[in-house]
Amino acid sequence: MLDISFPPDVAHGGGVRWDAFTIMAWMKRMEETARTPIIVITSSDPAKVKDKAIAAGAVAFFQKPINHDELLATIHTVLGEPPPEAPRTT
């Protein structure tokens, strides 16, 4: 799971600008992580970043605040597992 925006890399002088698009491109270049499913979670305007995130390789996109049940179901689907049963209310 990645957010779109990250603070500057303060530990290394603050000069490295990271965002989900940079990280996804970096991961796609490495054999070990090229097929890692990525879920983007952000408070950014979805009209500006959702299509770009999906085109960059994200398998799902969530706008904050997140519906946790939908996120959990998506994680299960991405991992090829059956979704969890909904809690029973009596």
C-alpha positions, 0 to 999 in steps of 0.5 A: 500500500502506498500513499501518493505523497511522502514528506521529503527524505529528511534522513538523507538531507531532504533532497530526494522527492518520493511519491507513489509514482516514483516508487511504483516505477522503481519497483517495476524495474526490479525483478524481485518486486516487478509483480508486487500488487500495489494499492494506492491510498490517498487524500489527493484529488482522485480526479487528478491521480486515480487514472495515473495511479492505475496506469502506473500499475496500481491494482486498486485506488482508495480515497481517504477516509477509507472504508476498511471493509472494502480495503480488506476485501480488496486485499483478499482479492489481490492475494487470491483469497476469498473475502472475509465474511461480513460480521453478523449483526443480530 
